[in-house]
Amino acid sequence: MNLLGCLVKPAMAVVFLITPAALALADNMALPNGWRMPSKLELGADWRQRDTEKFSVATGDFNGDGVSDRAVLLVSQSGKRAGLYVFLSESAGFKVYALDVRNSTKILPAMGIAKVIPGRYKTACGKGYWICKKNEPSELLIQHDAVEYFKTESASSYFYWDGQAKSFKRVWISD
């Protein structure tokens, strides 16, 4: 069953609280059980108005296969957890990766995501925020689109696809 079908059955009014991004995703992407897109109210902070997706959806080719993938901020249906999920396109739909799940939604009003284009980026330790630890790069070469996960006017990290490990890795960009 698609997202819209799940929302319509429990309560018609909920459909009007869903962001435009949720409706665009509803046709071809099933959300993990127990999760939903954030409501307009949950994404209502003024800083989010600078982005059509309210910094809650990022689309890009995150694994370099030439097919568009999606990163989304989600809220548990209980309203008690928030998470960052990536949906990698596959021939049979999407493979879902939970990149960060918090046991509270209190941070959600300040958290956002955005697409990062391929390139070289200095990491937080490379900028001198702290001394780089063993295996912590001072500079990161991103070969495919990545996901910036940030707290507005504060910390930022990038999640990027590691083709050898077939998983996402996280690197801090600022503290």
GUDREN-736923 format. One record per residue: residue number from 0; residue in one letter; chain; x, y, z of N, C-alpha, C, CB in turn. Coordinates in pm, whole numbers, plus 50000, padded with zeros to 5 digits. Glycine has a CB too. Layout:
REM GUDREN-736923
[pt NUM "a" "A" [X Y Z] [X Y Z] [X Y Z] [X Y Z]]
...
***
This chain:
REM GUDREN-736923
[pt 0 "m" "A" [50085 49882 50000] [50000 50000 50000] [50089 50123 50000] [49903 50000 50122]]
[pt 1 "n" "A" [50053 50225 49923] [50137 50344 49919] [50108 50436 50036] [50116 50419 49788]]
[pt 2 "l" "A" [50193 50537 50055] [50182 50628 50168] [50048 50698 50171] [50293 50731 50163]]
[pt 3 "l" "A" [50001 50747 50057] [49875 50819 50052] [49762 50728 50096] [49849 50873 49912]]
[pt 4 "g" "A" [49762 50603 50052] [49658 50508 50093] [49659 50485 50242] [49676 50376 50020]]
[pt 5 "c" "A" [49778 50476 50301] [49789 50458 50446] [49735 50578 50522] [49934 50432 50485]]
[pt 6 "l" "A" [49758 50696 50468] [49713 50818 50537] [49564 50840 50522] [49788 50938 50484]]
[pt 7 "v" "A" [49509 50807 50407] [49368 50834 50383] [49280 50749 50471] [49335 50811 50237]]
[pt 8 "k" "A" [49312 50622 50490] [49228 50533 50570] [49217 50578 50715] [49282 50393 50564]]
[pt 9 "p" "A" [49329 50606 50786] [49315 50644 50927] [49247 50778 50949] [49449 50646 50991]]
[pt 10 "a" "A" [49280 50878 50869] [49222 51010 50894] [49240 51098 50772] [49285 51077 51018]]
[pt 11 "m" "A" [49132 51138 50710] [49139 51223 50592] [49208 51356 50622] [48999 51249 50538]]
[pt 12 "a" "A" [49189 51411 50740] [49246 51541 50774] [49399 51540 50770] [49200 51585 50912]]
[pt 13 "v" "A" [49459 51428 50795] [49604 51419 50796] [49662 51453 50660] [49649 51280 50838]]
[pt 14 "v" "A" [49593 51422 50554] [49643 51448 50419] [49674 51596 50401] [49541 51403 50314]]
[pt 15 "f" "A" [49600 51682 50461] [49620 51825 50444] [49738 51878 50525] [49495 51899 50483]]
[pt 16 "l" "A" [49789 51800 50617] [49903 51841 50697] [50035 51795 50639] [49890 51789 50837]]
[pt 17 "i" "A" [50031 51711 50537] [50152 51655 50479] [50213 51755 50382] [50122 51522 50408]]
[pt 18 "t" "A" [50345 51760 50382] [50416 51852 50293] [50402 51810 50147] [50565 51860 50332]]
[pt 19 "p" "A" [50422 51900 50053] [50419 51863 49912] [50519 51753 49880] [50449 51985 49826]]
[pt 20 "a" "A" [50632 51752 49949] [50733 51648 49924] [50677 51510 49955] [50858 51674 50008]]
[pt 21 "a" "A" [50600 51500 50061] [50543 51369 50097] [50451 51319 49988] [50467 51378 50231]]
[pt 22 "l" "A" [50373 51408 49930] [50282 51364 49823] [50360 51321 49700] [50184 51476 49787]]
[pt 23 "a" "A" [50470 51389 49671] [50552 51351 49556] [50617 51214 49578] [50660 51456 49530]]
[pt 24 "l" "A" [50652 51184 49702] [50716 51057 49733] [50616 50943 49742] [50793 51068 49862]]
[pt 25 "a" "A" [50490 50974 49767] [50390 50873 49796] [50370 50772 49683] [50260 50938 49827]]
[pt 26 "d" "A" [50382 50814 49559] [50351 50726 49447] [50448 50611 49429] [50346 50805 49323]]
[pt 27 "n" "A" [50575 50630 49463] [50672 50526 49429] [50766 50488 49542] [50753 50570 49313]]
[pt 28 "m" "A" [50737 50529 49665] [50828 50500 49774] [50750 50464 49900] [50920 50618 49801]]
[pt 29 "a" "A" [50763 50342 49946] [50698 50300 50069] [50788 50335 50187] [50665 50147 50067]]
[pt 30 "l" "A" [50734 50406 50284] [50812 50442 50402] [50826 50322 50494] [50746 50560 50476]]
[pt 31 "p" "A" [50931 50320 50576] [50946 50209 50672] [50825 50202 50765] [51077 50226 50754]]
[pt 32 "n" "A" [50791 50081 50807] [50678 50064 50899] [50699 50148 51024] [50661 49915 50938]]
[pt 33 "g" "A" [50593 50218 51064] [50598 50299 51184] [50651 50440 51165] [50680 50232 51285]]
[pt 34 "w" "A" [50676 50479 51039] [50732 50611 51011] [50643 50688 50914] [50873 50599 50953]]
[pt 35 "r" "A" [50650 50822 50924] [50573 50911 50836] [50658 51032 50803] [50438 50954 50903]]
[pt 36 "m" "A" [50613 51105 50700] [50677 51231 50667] [50638 51334 50774] [50635 51279 50523]]
[pt 37 "p" "A" [50725 51432 50801] [50689 51538 50895] [50573 51621 50840] [50811 51628 50923]]
[pt 38 "s" "A" [50493 51675 50929] [50381 51760 50890] [50428 51902 50860] [50274 51761 51000]]
[pt 39 "k" "A" [50342 51981 50799] [50374 52123 50775] [50405 52193 50906] [50257 52195 50703]]
[pt 40 "l" "A" [50331 52160 51009] [50353 52220 51140] [50492 52186 51193] [50245 52174 51239]]
[pt 41 "e" "A" [50534 52061 51178] [50666 52019 51225] [50779 52082 51144] [50676 51868 51220]]
[pt 42 "l" "A" [50748 52125 51022] [50849 52188 50935] [50820 52338 50918] [50851 52120 50797]]
[pt 43 "g" "A" [50756 52397 51016] [50711 52535 51004] [50810 52644 51043] [50594 52552 51085]]
[pt 44 "a" "A" [50929 52608 51088] [51026 52709 51129] [51060 52803 51013] [51155 52642 51182]]
[pt 45 "d" "A" [51081 52928 51045] [51109 53030 50942] [51227 52995 50853] [51135 53164 51008]]
[pt 46 "w" "A" [51334 52940 50910] [51453 52910 50830] [51426 52809 50720] [51564 52859 50920]]
[pt 47 "r" "A" [51325 52725 50738] [51293 52622 50638] [51228 52680 50512] [51201 52517 50700]]
[pt 48 "q" "A" [51179 52800 50519] [51107 52859 50406] [51198 52890 50288] [51037 52986 50450]]
[pt 49 "r" "A" [51329 52885 50308] [51425 52910 50199] [51436 52793 50101] [51563 52940 50257]]
[pt 50 "d" "A" [51373 52680 50134] [51385 52560 50052] [51245 52505 50021] [51472 52452 50123]]
[pt 51 "t" "A" [51220 52470 49894] [51087 52420 49857] [51052 52291 49930] [51079 52397 49706]]
[pt 52 "e" "A" [51151 52212 49967] [51127 52087 50040] [51141 52106 50191] [51224 51979 49993]]
[pt 53 "k" "A" [51157 52229 50235] [51169 52262 50378] [51289 52193 50444] [51041 52224 50451]]
[pt 54 "f" "A" [51393 52165 50364] [51513 52097 50412] [51479 51962 50476] [51587 52185 50512]]
[pt 55 "s" "A" [51375 51896 50423] [51336 51764 50475] [51350 51654 50371] [51192 51769 50524]]
[pt 56 "v" "A" [51380 51689 50246] [51398 51592 50138] [51517 51638 50054] [51267 51578 50050]]
[pt 57 "a" "A" [51605 51545 50020] [51716 51573 49929] [51719 51462 49825] [51854 51584 50007]]
[pt 58 "t" "A" [51729 51502 49699] [51730 51405 49589] [51863 51415 49516] [51611 51429 49491]]
[pt 59 "g" "A" [51923 51301 49488] [52050 51297 49416] [52087 51153 49386] [52161 51364 49498]]
[pt 60 "d" "A" [52195 51136 49314] [52246 51002 49285] [52350 50970 49392] [52308 50992 49139]]
[pt 61 "f" "A" [52307 50919 49504] [52394 50902 49619] [52492 50784 49608] [52310 50884 49741]]
[pt 62 "n" "A" [52461 50685 49526] [52553 50572 49513] [52620 50563 49376] [52478 50443 49541]]
[pt 63 "g" "A" [52598 50660 49290] [52668 50667 49163] [52622 50569 49057] [52809 50647 49186]]
[pt 64 "d" "A" [52500 50518 49067] [52452 50422 48968] [52374 50488 48854] [52364 50319 49034]]
[pt 65 "g" "A" [52368 50621 48856] [52299 50694 48750] [52149 50706 48770] [52324 50628 48620]]
[pt 66 "v" "A" [52098 50659 48884] [51955 50664 48913] [51934 50752 49036] [51897 50520 48937]]
[pt 67 "s" "A" [51829 50832 49033] [51798 50924 49142] [51757 50851 49270] [51687 51019 49099]]
[pt 68 "d" "A" [51812 50894 49382] [51782 50841 49515] [51725 50954 49600] [51910 50778 49582]]
[pt 69 "r" "A" [51672 50919 49718] [51614 51023 49804] [51657 51005 49949] [51461 51021 49795]]
[pt 70 "a" "A" [51684 51117 50013] [51706 51121 50157] [51588 51198 50215] [51845 51189 50195]]
[pt 71 "v" "A" [51537 51152 50328] [51421 51216 50389] [51434 51218 50541] [51290 51145 50347]]
[pt 72 "l" "A" [51382 51323 50600] [51364 51326 50745] [51228 51264 50772] [51376 51472 50804]]
[pt 73 "l" "A" [51221 51174 50868] [51095 51109 50901] [51068 51122 51050] [51098 50961 50860]]
[pt 74 "v" "A" [50940 51104 51085] [50895 51107 51224] [50824 50975 51249] [50801 51230 51254]]
[pt 75 "s" "A" [50848 50916 51366] [50777 50793 51398] [50629 50824 51413] [50834 50727 51528]]
[pt 76 "q" "A" [50545 50728 51381] [50401 50749 51392] [50359 50779 51535] [50325 50628 51341]]
[pt 77 "s" "A" [50438 50736 51633] [50408 50768 51772] [50445 50913 51804] [50484 50673 51866]]
[pt 78 "g" "A" [50524 50975 51715] [50567 51113 51737] [50680 51125 51837] [50451 51196 51783]]
[pt 79 "k" "A" [50743 51013 51874] [50846 51014 51977] [50989 51004 51922] [50823 50902 52072]]
[pt 80 "r" "A" [51004 50974 51792] [51137 50959 51734] [51144 51034 51602] [51173 50811 51715]]
[pt 81 "a" "A" [51266 51072 51565] [51291 51135 51436] [51411 51066 51373] [51317 51290 51450]]
[pt 82 "g" "A" [51413 51060 51240] [51524 50992 51176] [51555 51044 51038] [51494 50847 51168]]
[pt 83 "l" "A" [51678 51019 50996] [51723 51047 50861] [51735 50914 50789] [51859 51127 50861]]
[pt 84 "y" "A" [51663 50901 50679] [51662 50778 50600] [51702 50809 50457] [51523 50709 50605]]
[pt 85 "v" "A" [51773 50715 50395] [51804 50726 50252] [51740 50608 50182] [51958 50730 50227]]
[pt 86 "f" "A" [51678 50637 50067] [51613 50537 49983] [51694 50529 49854] [51462 50573 49954]]
[pt 87 "l" "A" [51774 50421 49841] [51852 50401 49719] [51767 50326 49618] [51984 50323 49749]]
[pt 88 "s" "A" [51757 50379 49498] [51679 50316 49391] [51740 50183 49352] [51669 50409 49269]]
[pt 89 "e" "A" [51653 50086 49336] [51691 49954 49285] [51588 49913 49182] [51701 49847 49400]]
[pt 90 "s" "A" [51615 49809 49107] [51521 49765 49003] [51385 49729 49060] [51578 49646 48928]]
[pt 91 "a" "A" [51381 49681 49184] [51253 49641 49245] [51200 49744 49343] [51270 49507 49316]]
[pt 92 "g" "A" [51246 49866 49337] [51198 49970 49429] [51313 50044 49494] [51109 49910 49536]]
[pt 93 "f" "A" [51315 50043 49627] [51417 50115 49701] [51474 50027 49812] [51360 50244 49760]]
[pt 94 "k" "A" [51604 50042 49839] [51665 49983 49957] [51679 50097 50058] [51805 49915 49925]]
[pt 95 "v" "A" [51633 50073 50179] [51623 50178 50279] [51740 50168 50378] [51489 50169 50354]]
[pt 96 "y" "A" [51802 50282 50406] [51911 50292 50503] [51872 50393 50610] [52045 50333 50434]]
[pt 97 "a" "A" [51870 50351 50735] [51849 50443 50848] [51985 50498 50886] [51779 50370 50972]]
[pt 98 "l" "A" [52008 50627 50859] [52139 50686 50884] [52152 50746 51023] [52167 50792 50781]]
[pt 99 "d" "A" [52044 50798 51076] [52046 50855 51211] [51904 50853 51265] [52105 51001 51211]]
[pt 100 "v" "A" [51884 50785 51377] [51752 50780 51440] [51767 50828 51584] [51690 50635 51435]]
[pt 101 "r" "A" [51687 50927 51617] [51689 50987 51752] [51566 50944 51830] [51696 51141 51744]]
[pt 102 "n" "A" [51581 50923 51960] [51470 50882 52045] [51390 51001 52096] [51521 50801 52162]]
[pt 103 "s" "A" [51394 51108 52023] [51319 51229 52057] [51296 51309 51929] [51394 51314 52164]]
[pt 104 "t" "A" [51190 51386 51925] [51166 51475 51811] [51198 51620 51848] [51020 51464 51764]]
[pt 105 "k" "A" [51249 51644 51967] [51278 51781 52012] [51379 51850 51921] [51330 51780 52155]]
[pt 106 "i" "A" [51469 51773 51861] [51572 51832 51775] [51519 51860 51634] [51693 51739 51768]]
[pt 107 "l" "A" [51408 51798 51596] [51356 51809 51459] [51338 51953 51411] [51224 51738 51450]]
[pt 108 "p" "A" [51286 52045 51491] [51269 52182 51440] [51399 52248 51393] [51208 52267 51546]]
[pt 109 "a" "A" [51514 52200 51441] [51642 52261 51404] [51720 52179 51302] [51726 52280 51527]]
[pt 110 "m" "A" [51679 52055 51274] [51755 51966 51185] [51705 51976 51042] [51746 51822 51234]]
[pt 111 "g" "A" [51800 51969 50949] [51766 51973 50807] [51862 51889 50726] [51763 52116 50756]]
[pt 112 "i" "A" [51825 51868 50599] [51912 51796 50506] [51918 51872 50374] [51863 51651 50484]]
[pt 113 "a" "A" [52026 51849 50302] [52044 51910 50170] [52138 51820 50089] [52101 52056 50182]]
[pt 114 "k" "A" [52130 51833 49958] [52220 51757 49870] [52356 51826 49865] [52160 51744 49728]]
[pt 115 "v" "A" [52460 51743 49867] [52597 51790 49852] [52646 51737 49717] [52691 51741 49971]]
[pt 116 "i" "A" [52697 51826 49634] [52746 51783 49503] [52888 51726 49515] [52744 51902 49402]]
[pt 117 "p" "A" [52928 51642 49421] [53063 51586 49426] [53170 51695 49431] [53086 51496 49306]]
[pt 118 "g" "A" [53277 51666 49502] [53387 51760 49514] [53475 51730 49633] [53334 51901 49524]]
[pt 119 "r" "A" [53571 51818 49658] [53662 51806 49773] [53612 51901 49882] [53811 51840 49734]]
[pt 120 "y" "A" [53608 51849 50003] [53559 51927 50117] [53651 51907 50237] [53414 51888 50153]]
[pt 121 "k" "A" [53685 52017 50304] [53759 52007 50430] [53663 51960 50537] [53824 52144 50468]]
[pt 122 "t" "A" [53708 51867 50620] [53627 51816 50729] [53646 51906 50851] [53663 51669 50761]]
[pt 123 "a" "A" [53570 51878 50955] [53580 51960 51077] [53721 51955 51134] [53479 51912 51182]]
[pt 124 "c" "A" [53782 51836 51137] [53919 51830 51190] [54016 51898 51095] [53961 51683 51214]]
[pt 125 "g" "A" [53991 51890 50965] [54075 51957 50867] [54066 52108 50876] [54035 51912 50728]]
[pt 126 "k" "A" [53956 52159 50927] [53938 52303 50949] [53994 52347 51084] [53790 52341 50939]]
[pt 127 "g" "A" [54039 52249 51164] [54098 52283 51293] [54003 52283 51411] [54160 52415 51284]]
[pt 128 "y" "A" [53882 52232 51394] [53790 52226 51508] [53843 52133 51617] [53651 52178 51461]]
[pt 129 "w" "A" [53915 52028 51576] [53981 51936 51668] [54092 51866 51590] [53880 51833 51731]]
[pt 130 "i" "A" [54174 51792 51661] [54282 51717 51597] [54223 51593 51533] [54395 51680 51699]]
[pt 131 "c" "A" [54258 51569 51406] [54206 51452 51335] [54251 51324 51406] [54253 51451 51188]]
[pt 132 "k" "A" [54156 51235 51428] [54186 51105 51487] [54236 51012 51378] [54061 51046 51557]]
[pt 133 "k" "A" [54289 50897 51420] [54334 50796 51325] [54218 50758 51233] [54390 50670 51399]]
[pt 134 "n" "A" [54241 50754 51104] [54141 50721 51002] [54033 50828 50985] [54076 50589 51035]]
[pt 135 "e" "A" [54051 50946 51046] [53958 51058 51025] [54022 51152 50924] [53925 51132 51161]]
[pt 136 "p" "A" [53961 51167 50807] [54024 51249 50703] [54015 51398 50732] [53961 51221 50569]]
[pt 137 "s" "A" [54119 51471 50692] [54115 51617 50704] [54045 51677 50582] [54258 51675 50717]]
[pt 138 "e" "A" [54041 51599 50475] [53973 51640 50353] [53898 51519 50298] [54074 51698 50247]]
[pt 139 "l" "A" [53784 51545 50239] [53700 51437 50188] [53675 51459 50039] [53566 51430 50265]]
[pt 140 "l" "A" [53700 51357 49960] [53667 51361 49818] [53537 51284 49799] [53782 51300 49730]]
[pt 141 "i" "A" [53431 51357 49766] [53300 51294 49744] [53284 51275 49593] [53182 51382 49803]]
[pt 142 "q" "A" [53266 51150 49553] [53259 51117 49411] [53118 51120 49355] [53319 50982 49388]]
[pt 143 "h" "A" [53018 51109 49442] [52877 51112 49401] [52806 51212 49491] [52809 50969 49409]]
[pt 144 "d" "A" [52682 51242 49460] [52606 51328 49549] [52608 51268 49690] [52459 51346 49498]]
[pt 145 "a" "A" [52598 51352 49791] [52595 51309 49930] [52483 51385 50001] [52733 51333 50000]]
[pt 146 "v" "A" [52463 51354 50128] [52358 51417 50207] [52423 51498 50319] [52260 51312 50265]]
[pt 147 "e" "A" [52393 51626 50321] [52433 51709 50435] [52323 51697 50539] [52458 51859 50394]]
[pt 148 "y" "A" [52362 51669 50661] [52270 51657 50775] [52315 51761 50875] [52269 51510 50838]]
[pt 149 "f" "A" [52232 51861 50898] [52278 51975 50976] [52177 52022 51078] [52312 52087 50884]]
[pt 150 "k" "A" [52231 52087 51178] [52150 52161 51275] [52167 52306 51234] [52193 52135 51427]]
[pt 151 "t" "A" [52056 52374 51206] [52064 52510 51153] [52152 52597 51243] [51924 52571 51140]]
[pt 152 "e" "A" [52241 52672 51178] [52335 52762 51244] [52423 52691 51346] [52261 52874 51310]]
[pt 153 "s" "A" [52454 52563 51320] [52534 52486 51414] [52611 52377 51340] [52444 52424 51524]]
[pt 154 "a" "A" [52610 52255 51394] [52689 52144 51343] [52638 52092 51209] [52690 52032 51443]]
[pt 155 "s" "A" [52731 52030 51133] [52696 51974 51003] [52783 51851 50978] [52715 52078 50890]]
[pt 156 "s" "A" [52721 51748 50920] [52796 51630 50878] [52749 51589 50740] [52780 51514 50981]]
[pt 157 "y" "A" [52834 51515 50670] [52798 51461 50539] [52789 51309 50550] [52902 51504 50430]]
[pt 158 "f" "A" [52684 51254 50491] [52673 51110 50472] [52702 51084 50325] [52531 51054 50515]]
[pt 159 "y" "A" [52799 50999 50298] [52836 50969 50159] [52845 50818 50142] [52970 51037 50121]]
[pt 160 "w" "A" [52826 50772 50019] [52827 50630 49987] [52970 50580 49971] [52746 50604 49859]]
[pt 161 "d" "A" [53001 50473 50042] [53129 50404 50028] [53102 50280 49942] [53192 50365 50168]]
[pt 162 "g" "A" [53144 50285 49816] [53116 50177 49722] [53178 50044 49760] [53163 50215 49586]]
[pt 163 "q" "A" [53294 50047 49822] [53359 49922 49863] [53284 49856 49978] [53504 49947 49903]]
[pt 164 "a" "A" [53244 49936 50076] [53173 49883 50193] [53024 49864 50165] [53193 49975 50312]]
[pt 165 "k" "A" [52976 49921 50055] [52832 49916 50020] [52746 49971 50135] [52789 49771 49986]]
[pt 166 "s" "A" [52792 50084 50189] [52718 50148 50298] [52753 50297 50302] [52750 50079 50435]]
[pt 167 "f" "A" [52679 50369 50384] [52705 50511 50401] [52804 50533 50515] [52574 50587 50429]]
[pt 168 "k" "A" [52889 50634 50497] [52981 50677 50601] [52948 50821 50637] [53131 50662 50556]]
[pt 169 "r" "A" [52979 50857 50760] [52952 50993 50808] [53083 51062 50842] [52859 50990 50931]]
[pt 170 "v" "A" [53092 51188 50801] [53207 51271 50833] [53155 51407 50881] [53304 51287 50708]]
[pt 171 "w" "A" [53212 51456 50990] [53173 51587 51042] [53242 51696 50962] [53208 51599 51193]]
[pt 172 "i" "A" [53163 51797 50924] [53212 51909 50845] [53230 52034 50932] [53117 51939 50729]]
[pt 173 "s" "A" [53145 52048 51032] [53158 52159 51128] [53101 52113 51262] [53085 52289 51077]]
[pt 174 "d" "A" [53137 52184 51368] [53086 52143 51499] [52977 52234 51549] [53199 52140 51599]]
***
